[in-house]
Amino acid sequence: MASTKAMNPPRRECRQCWYHAYASREAHAGLGPREDCPECVDHMVNGHPEHMIVR
């Protein structure tokens, strides 16, 4: 189960990025060794969608 910190990002942070950073093993469980997370890559390339930013 994800930690409380992973589930409660501070204001102005992306919910997905925060979760992937603090619950990394759970968020990336299906990935193989040295495999990039498609969701993380999408955020690195395209930025964070406004609806995922904590207000």
Contact map, one row per residue, 1 for C-alpha under 8 A:
1110000000000000000000000100000000000000000000000000000
1111011000000000000001100100000000000000000000000000000
1111111000000000000001100000000000000000000000000000000
0111111100000000000000000000000000000000000000000000000
0011111110000000000001000000000000000000000000000000000
0111111110000000011111100000000000000000000000000000000
0111111110000010011000000000000000000000000000000000000
0001111111000010000000000000000000000000000000000000000
0000111111101110011000000000000000000000000000000000010
0000000111111000000000000000000000000000000000000000010
0000000011111000000000000000000000000000000000000000111
0000000001111100000000000000000000000000000000000000111
0000000011111110110000000000000000000000000000000000110
0000000010011111110000000000000000000000000000010001110
0000001110001111111000000000000000000000000000000001110
0000000000000111111100000000000000000000000000000001000
0000000000001111111110000000000000000001001000000000000
0000011010001111111111000000000000000000000000000000000
0000011010000011111111110010000000000000000000000000000
0000010000000001111111110011000000000001000000000000000
0000010000000000111111110000000000000000000000000000000
0110110000000000011111110000000000000000000000000000000
0110010000000000001111111110000000000000000000000000000
0000000000000000001111111111100000000000000000000000000
0000000000000000000000111111100000000000000000000000000
1100000000000000000000111111100000000000000000000000000
0000000000000000001100111111100000000000000000000000000
0000000000000000000100011111111000001000000000000000000
0000000000000000000000011111111000000000000000000000000
0000000000000000000000000001111100000000000000000000000
0000000000000000000000000001111110111000000000000000000
0000000000000000000000000000011111100000000000000000000
0000000000000000000000000000001111100000000000000000000
0000000000000000000000000000000111110000000000000000000
0000000000000000000000000000001111111000000000000000000
0000000000000000000000000000001001111101100000000000000
0000000000000000000000000001001000111111100000000000000
0000000000000000000000000000000000011111110000000000000
0000000000000000000000000000000000001111111000000000000
0000000000000000100100000000000000011111111100000000000
0000000000000000000000000000000000011111111110000000000
0000000000000000000000000000000000000111111111100000000
0000000000000000100000000000000000000011111111110000000
0000000000000000000000000000000000000001111111100000000
0000000000000000000000000000000000000000111111100000000
0000000000000000000000000000000000000000011111110000000
0000000000000000000000000000000000000000011111111000000
0000000000000100000000000000000000000000001001111101100
0000000000000000000000000000000000000000000000111111100
0000000000000000000000000000000000000000000000011111100
0000000000000000000000000000000000000000000000001111100
0000000000000111000000000000000000000000000000011111110
0000000000111110000000000000000000000000000000011111111
0000000011111110000000000000000000000000000000000001111
0000000000110000000000000000000000000000000000000000111
